[in-house]
Amino acid sequence: MSFSNVYFVLFKPQLAENIGSCARALKNFNFKNLSLISPKVDTLNKKVIATSVEAKDIIDSAQIYENFEDAIKGFECIIATSSRIRNKNFNYLSISDLEKINFKKKVAIVFGPESSGLSNNELSYANYVVKIPTNKNFQSINISHAVILFCYEIFKILNTKIIKFKSSYKNKKISKNELNNFVNFLVDSLDKIGFLQPKHKRKSMINNIRTIFHKMNLSDKEMRILLGIFSSLKDKKVD
């Protein structure tokens, strides 16, 4: 399976901003192939370039076609998108079931014009028709939003690397002994201001306090901040 096998095809796109945003969506998820069929604006349009941000290379390499059949010939699988279910014998597929597609083949994902979407004529060429589940009272999705949803779903299928997100936060975690010492300090401070009352609930309150802080996974910097806060409050009397 390869990202290079997937082509995103925009049929008669009308708005420059949408073309640029679609190119950006492709690059966000490691796709490179964008095809435009009879676009209403030139790809050199300033708004196209501006909204593509750093995906100008996607725009520059985009393939332009005059008619639908020329654009889709050569593909082994065509997936058409629609905002509504048609009363036709199309092979519908959920966007969450795209893993059923063989991405070792050359696959085209086709999106229709912003004002009307794909007609039954274009849908008739498709192996599958996909409708993104939406609010039934407001089903029309901006084309760039639809493209990025497909990019994300296919990216999850094709990306074989396990992605782990790590924080750059460098402060070391405190030890259990340090945390216990802090809790003991806190309990002592709360006793001095008469907070742990009534007496028969004191043990339960201490256990709850200990549980709170042991769940926090505090760093040494965070511990120093808390020590500073509670040290400044320990002499405050409760009315």
Wavefront OBJ file of the C-alpha trace (Angstrom):
o trace
v 0.000 0.000 0.000
v 1.324 3.416 -0.932
v 0.362 7.063 -0.528
v 1.421 7.610 -4.136
v -1.392 5.324 -5.337
v -4.083 7.685 -4.042
v -5.306 10.586 -6.208
v -7.713 13.301 -5.091
v -9.826 14.532 -8.010
v -11.802 17.787 -7.846
v -14.515 18.013 -10.523
v -15.232 21.601 -11.584
v -14.017 23.262 -8.353
v -15.349 26.815 -8.171
v -13.504 28.631 -5.395
v -9.793 29.384 -5.358
v -9.692 29.127 -1.565
v -11.049 25.584 -1.665
v -8.463 24.413 -4.171
v -5.676 25.800 -2.011
v -7.130 24.337 1.166
v -7.498 20.915 -0.468
v -3.817 20.987 -1.474
v -2.899 21.838 2.102
v -5.026 18.946 3.392
v -3.212 16.523 1.083
v 0.194 17.636 2.290
v -0.886 17.467 5.940
v -1.392 13.731 5.505
v 1.472 12.871 3.136
v -0.489 12.773 -0.132
v 0.821 14.402 -3.299
v -1.593 13.687 -6.144
v -4.190 16.344 -6.943
v -6.200 16.415 -10.177
v -8.566 19.176 -11.284
v -11.277 18.766 -13.925
v -12.387 22.007 -15.598
v -11.553 24.249 -12.621
v -13.315 27.617 -12.606
v -10.135 29.394 -11.482
v -6.522 29.150 -12.567
v -4.107 27.365 -10.240
v -1.866 30.450 -10.417
v -4.612 32.474 -8.741
v -3.201 34.328 -5.716
v -5.957 32.992 -3.448
v -5.122 29.411 -4.439
v -1.468 29.926 -3.527
v -2.261 31.811 -0.313
v -4.630 29.188 1.077
v -2.365 26.307 0.130
v 0.157 27.783 2.624
v 3.263 25.569 2.176
v 1.600 23.120 -0.211
v 2.361 25.102 -3.365
v 4.254 22.070 -4.666
v 0.948 20.153 -4.661
v -0.650 22.951 -6.703
v 2.302 23.151 -9.103
v 2.196 19.412 -9.829
v -1.616 19.197 -10.063
v -2.922 17.576 -13.242
v -5.568 19.555 -15.148
v -8.204 17.858 -17.332
v -10.930 19.189 -19.601
v -13.411 16.325 -19.151
v -14.368 13.709 -16.600
v -13.568 10.560 -18.568
v -10.025 11.654 -19.397
v -9.374 12.375 -15.719
v -10.471 8.976 -14.418
v -9.115 6.647 -17.077
v -6.259 4.515 -15.857
v -7.605 4.132 -12.323
v -8.306 0.671 -10.966
v -10.716 1.922 -8.297
v -12.842 5.057 -8.285
v -14.477 6.303 -5.098
v -17.040 9.067 -5.610
v -18.326 11.249 -2.794
v -21.857 12.464 -2.235
v -23.651 14.443 0.481
v -26.859 12.467 -0.049
v -28.028 8.919 -0.719
v -29.440 8.588 -4.249
v -32.266 6.299 -5.328
v -29.847 4.440 -7.596
v -28.134 1.077 -7.476
v -24.767 2.469 -6.375
v -22.342 0.493 -4.224
v -22.301 2.582 -1.048
v -19.386 2.407 1.373
v -18.929 4.036 4.766
v -15.932 6.330 5.153
v -14.958 4.262 8.187
v -14.780 1.175 5.934
v -12.167 2.511 3.533
v -9.791 -0.136 4.885
v -11.665 -2.521 2.568
v -10.134 -0.712 -0.409
v -7.004 -2.226 -1.934
v -4.620 0.728 -1.889
v -2.009 -1.286 -3.763
v -4.119 -0.329 -6.762
v -4.346 3.129 -8.287
v -7.287 4.771 -6.488
v -9.119 8.020 -7.270
v -11.239 9.879 -4.698
v -13.587 12.182 -6.623
v -15.287 15.305 -5.223
v -17.960 17.353 -6.977
v -18.517 21.104 -7.481
v -19.242 23.147 -4.354
v -22.692 24.227 -5.569
v -24.092 20.884 -6.653
v -21.802 17.948 -5.924
v -21.395 15.052 -8.333
v -24.315 14.191 -10.596
v -25.652 10.679 -11.131
v -23.658 10.632 -14.359
v -20.319 11.014 -12.548
v -21.390 8.647 -9.779
v -22.153 5.968 -12.360
v -18.419 5.639 -13.084
v -17.596 4.839 -9.460
v -16.791 1.491 -7.887
v -17.992 2.907 -4.586
v -19.947 5.955 -3.434
v -19.124 7.332 0.009
v -21.333 9.633 2.059
v -19.799 11.219 5.144
v -22.209 10.868 8.098
v -23.462 14.310 9.125
v -26.321 16.139 10.790
v -29.312 15.040 8.698
v -30.643 18.601 8.761
v -27.389 20.088 7.440
v -25.521 17.606 5.269
v -23.538 19.751 2.836
v -19.810 19.817 3.715
v -17.242 22.251 2.371
v -15.147 20.405 -0.202
v -11.849 21.050 1.596
v -13.356 19.690 4.825
v -14.519 16.563 3.013
v -11.068 16.122 1.468
v -9.288 16.368 4.804
v -11.629 13.785 6.340
v -10.742 11.338 3.580
v -7.045 12.203 3.910
v -7.158 11.447 7.618
v -9.031 8.162 7.270
v -6.758 6.870 4.501
v -3.643 8.120 6.317
v -4.590 5.928 9.286
v -4.863 2.933 6.987
v -1.630 3.509 5.076
v 0.577 4.743 7.894
v 2.227 1.613 9.294
v 4.382 3.459 11.825
v 3.137 3.633 15.397
v 2.856 7.330 16.200
v 3.749 8.317 19.749
v 3.403 11.889 20.912
v 6.020 12.968 23.438
v 6.133 16.197 25.351
v 9.345 18.221 25.301
v 8.816 19.008 28.994
v 12.148 18.127 30.633
v 11.596 18.418 34.385
v 12.020 15.114 36.169
v 9.203 13.444 38.046
v 9.308 13.435 41.815
v 9.792 10.217 43.777
v 7.100 8.637 45.919
v 9.141 9.523 48.978
v 9.239 13.199 47.971
v 5.497 13.155 47.355
v 4.813 11.538 50.730
v 6.954 14.179 52.432
v 4.962 16.888 50.667
v 1.629 15.345 51.699
v 2.854 15.110 55.304
v 3.884 18.778 55.156
v 0.465 19.665 53.734
v -1.397 17.694 56.415
v 0.685 19.351 59.136
v -0.082 22.779 57.657
v -3.812 21.989 57.439
v -3.818 20.795 61.052
v -2.281 24.094 62.147
v -5.080 26.117 60.563
v -7.768 23.736 61.840
v -8.877 22.602 58.413
v -9.067 18.843 59.055
v -12.322 18.959 61.002
v -14.424 17.319 62.355
v -11.992 14.961 64.024
v -13.790 11.737 63.049
v -13.410 12.640 59.363
v -9.725 13.580 59.589
v -8.350 10.209 58.440
v -10.701 10.031 55.469
v -9.810 13.588 54.442
v -6.075 12.805 54.607
v -6.572 9.691 52.468
v -8.475 11.729 49.877
v -5.744 14.390 49.825
v -3.043 11.732 49.388
v -5.025 10.114 46.551
v -5.371 13.450 44.749
v -1.657 14.130 44.687
v -0.561 10.572 43.920
v -2.715 10.683 40.763
v -1.073 13.885 39.530
v 2.309 12.559 38.338
v 3.961 15.815 39.427
v 7.349 17.082 38.262
v 9.901 18.540 40.657
v 9.172 22.038 39.287
v 5.460 21.637 39.931
v 6.227 20.355 43.417
v 8.337 23.442 44.180
v 5.468 25.661 43.052
v 2.986 23.831 45.309
v 5.389 23.970 48.251
v 5.733 27.716 47.743
v 1.954 28.189 47.602
v 1.165 26.141 50.682
v 4.114 27.569 52.637
v 2.717 31.068 52.070
v -0.730 29.945 53.234
v 0.179 27.854 56.247
v -0.109 30.740 58.735
v -3.507 31.797 57.453
v -6.242 31.143 60.002
v -9.648 29.746 59.104
v -12.617 31.728 60.511
l 1 2 3 4 5 6 7 8 9 10 11 12 13 14 15 16 17 18 19 20 21 22 23 24 25 26 27 28 29 30 31 32 33 34 35 36 37 38 39 40 41 42 43 44 45 46 47 48 49 50 51 52 53 54 55 56 57 58 59 60 61 62 63 64 65 66 67 68 69 70 71 72 73 74 75 76 77 78 79 80 81 82 83 84 85 86 87 88 89 90 91 92 93 94 95 96 97 98 99 100 101 102 103 104 105 106 107 108 109 110 111 112 113 114 115 116 117 118 119 120 121 122 123 124 125 126 127 128 129 130 131 132 133 134 135 136 137 138 139 140 141 142 143 144 145 146 147 148 149 150 151 152 153 154 155 156 157 158 159 160 161 162 163 164 165 166 167 168 169 170 171 172 173 174 175 176 177 178 179 180 181 182 183 184 185 186 187 188 189 190 191 192 193 194 195 196 197 198 199 200 201 202 203 204 205 206 207 208 209 210 211 212 213 214 215 216 217 218 219 220 221 222 223 224 225 226 227 228 229 230 231 232 233 234 235 236 237 238 239
